[in-house]
Amino acid sequence: MVATSVRIRPSPDQPGDGELTFTGEDLDTRCRYGERTHIFDGTRRHRATPAAAAPHTWDEVPAHLYRIPRQDRRLLLEPVERQQAAHRLNCLPWHIGPCAGYGTPINRYGPSSYHACTACRRKVTAGSAASSGYAS
């Protein structure tokens, strides 16, 4: 027995996978686990919170997202400079990369590497300790 594949198209009144619909209704976030009497027959999938279902726009990006200062992170080194940095940092020349904050040469791609230099990591640690809200 051989079956042929049949492509099922959604009905015109149901939104497709790639379409967005906006009805203007408030989002319902009630938990319906264990409810036997309520039948949810909407065509959209239920989301846990309004934040998961609706897009948000903020006036400013929260400060905690900018942990390391944003700057150009290019590292243009001559082979001799790369070799000197590798010798100073005790790593292989191809493990040298730019710091995420200041772009200084660091051991970025080696086995015991970091994403940022010591100064940037110290700044992040000091900033997170100051903004943690814990009294000392």
Secondary structure as UniProt FT lines:
FT   TURN            12..13
FT   TURN            17..18
FT   TURN            33..34
FT   HELIX           50..53
FT   HELIX           63..65
FT   HELIX           79..89
FT   HELIX           93..95
FT   STRAND          96..98
FT   TURN            100..102
FT   STRAND          105..107
FT   TURN            111..112
FT   HELIX           118..130
//
